[in-house]
Amino acid sequence: MGQLWTFLTHINSIAGPIITLLYPLYASVCAIESTSKVDDEQWLAYWIFYSFLTLIEMVAEPIIYWIPIWYPVKVVFIAWLVLPQFKGASLIYDRYVRVKVLKYYKMNH
């Protein structure tokens, strides 16, 4: 159990940068270069959520430090946002953010 727990607690060191940055960077470049704009929303939404999550982490660092499962949970959540099987970023944007943005936009224009 000790080795498994050690592996699980450090998996974010390996998987984290790949899931949160490398794959999204690659996919974003592919989206920009493709003629179809279908995937653009997914990657723009991802970077919005990733930036927001990073900002929350910066502000809440003293609290997050005491939550031992934060980073593995974050990696799983970001994987859900990123992976094409789920397209979580587009889903959250379509269901929640777009409604608020359109309401705000209509009020101010």
DAWOWO-V479890 format. One line per field, one symbol per residue. phi: phi as a letter, one per 40 degrees, with the letter a starting at -180 (. if undefined). A space follows every 50 residues. Layout:
BEGIN
phi = ???
END
This chain:
BEGIN
phi = .ccccccccbcccccdccccbcccccccccccccccbccccdcccdcccc ccccccccccdcccdcbccdccccccccdccccccbfdcccccccbcddc cccccccbb
END
